[in-house]
Amino acid sequence: MHEPPANVEDDELAAILAGQWRLEASGLEYLPVGFGGYHWRAVDQAGSRWFVTVAERAGNDGPLGDFEAAMETAASLATTAELDFVVAPERTRAGRAVAWLGSGHAVAVYPYSDGVPGSFGDVLTGTERSLLTSMLAALHQSTATIDTGSVPVRGLGLAERHALTSALRELGDPWRGGPYAEPARRALREHAEDLSRALARFDALVDRVSSDGRSLAVTHGEPHPGNLIRIGSRLALVDWDTVGLAPPERDLWWVLSEDDREAARYTELTGRDVSPEALAVYRLRWTLDDVSFFLAEFRDLHAQTPDAELSWSGFRNGLITLSQS
């Protein structure tokens, strides 16, 4: 996010770091990176650097909350499953993967990497695709080695389906809430048929994939180049807040090339066939989830901020993608 959260103060965050991790921060610098979370670089009194994440709306889905469950899973993948490419959070003094910062906020702390971070639009080399395929195979195979009882289950359905259906119903009424409300209504009205067709196609695909009996695996959820760090000749995978049990194709659609080379390698490593229909579900779902998330934002109270401008660009690109699919 480009702007820090209005209700989190640096001194409050520093106190949590000191109390929960014994990390006495001599400096905190907000980092305008990522989308959906807030990040700082902390420097302790010994000069060591740390990457600090604050998650908003951490949720209470079960005893741990979704974010804490995801962080506990990442920590288990790094230790119990011994996956060295998992950039997992440091545990608190009490042995937990996160600490709570006020209502609806959670904090996670990571060692700061000196590697080269990727960007969302980066194009992976053939060598990197092969390496990432092997990493994902190892991740999915680790399902048998960790306790999956508290791992979040990621269903096939859209996270904000109601935002799409209500927006389509209310295209004839003015939308209020902020500067992008009416432009979003006009843009959606132009692409309403595209969205309706995409939803029908998505539902048909989900029905087929749901009934094919495929077993679930621990998946990252977003292993795109923006969540990769290049450290010498190897890759590390960050942003594990989306980790969860799901069909392996939830990860694989990000990395498989058109010549099926990576799909064949994945099958060789895991014994699992890759489902083209499951790949199509996740490819379409990514765009639909983006559009629904942005619609929910624009139909709620919002202002013209750098983050809102980024959302507007993503919303328009999503509608164009649906019109071309």
Secondary structure, DSSP 8 states (H G I E B T S, - for coil): --S--TT--HHHHHHHHHHHH---EEEEEEE--SSSSEEEEEEETTS-EEEEEEEES---SSSS-HHHHHHHHHHHHHHTS--TTB------TTS-S-EE-STTEEEEEEE---SEE--TT----HHHHHHHHHHHHHHHHGGGTS--TTS-B--SS-TTHHHHHHHHHTTTS---SSTTHHHHHHHHHHTHHHHHHHHHHHHHHHHHHHTS----EEE-S--SGGGEEEETTEEEE--GGG-EEE-THHHHTTT--TT-HHHHHHHHHHS----HHHHHHHHHHHHHHHHHHHHHHHTSS----HHHHHHHHHHHHHHHHHHH-
